[in-house]
Amino acid sequence: MSLTLSATEINQYQKQGYVVPGYRLDPQILSRTQEALEALIRNNPGVRPEKLVSAHIEGPNKEGVIGSRAFLDLAMHKPIVDLVEQLIGQDIVLWGCHVFCKPAKEGFETPWHQDGHYWPIRPLATCTVWVALEPSTPENGCLRVIPGSQLGQHLYPHLHEDRNDLTLNQRMADGAFNEDEAVDLQLQPGQMSMHDVYMIHGAKANTSGQQRTGVALRYMPASSVFDRSLKPMDGQTGVPVSFATRPLWLLRGRDVSGQNDFITGHA
Ligand SMILES: O=C(O)CCC(=O)C(=O)O
């Protein structure tokens, strides 16, 4: 199976803002991560499974989740970081991991949004790798993207929705894009998609009988700064985060910005 992206795949990411690489996790790491998901849900009975933020931080984190090393291992898995390197360059910072598990029958909708709207990264840049742990289909609320919506690097207005049945409480205001252009990213377990920080994306509620889980791994080029003093959309997203205490890992290369803090948050 290919560990490198083809020129066509790289071109697609640049033009369309997303790509589904040919690479797929090997069965061993897939089943280890699936087992870790079961434990994660068991260990966090008070947290909605769509909101398992910083699941890669082992033990209780500052964001209300008891995480697991297995997700950090996934984020550091060489073939995945190799793919990321081809899209954002050789200086790579891992700054986040969010497990979006939508239980069968009652999985929350993820409203249309742009990630860049609520992340403290300047200049704004991140490649998300979304790893499917179960089949991800239109029936169980697969990720949906608006191809090309990242072009121009524009953040569109978002509206706050005070609801308790959404993965995030920020939804893009009407008129910024045409939902008819949405593409469903259908994935099998172990497959993954990669998307840009400016990409407009969302997912429907899961009303099917099949659980749907994606592990979203967040990587930024080390030329950007994870600015702990920023709190974009503080308290408005419906997901408790603590950017001030979030650990960062320099996975490859050097901190080109010279301003990232790799000490905070590490035990
Ligand atoms: O899995 C989902 O429903 C949403 C994922 C998402 O918004 C993301 O990874 O940025």
The ligand as a Gaussian input file, in Angstrom:
#p B3LYP/6-31G(d) Opt

LIG

0 1
 O      -16.305000      14.059000      12.624000
 C      -17.045000      15.042000      12.631000
 O      -18.270000      14.941000      12.691000
 C      -16.471000      16.422000      12.575000
 C      -14.991000      16.454000      12.368000
 C      -14.452000      17.832000      12.231000
 O      -15.152000      18.808000      12.213000
 C      -12.999000      17.983000      12.126000
 O      -12.260000      17.013000      12.177000
 O      -12.533000      19.129000      11.974000

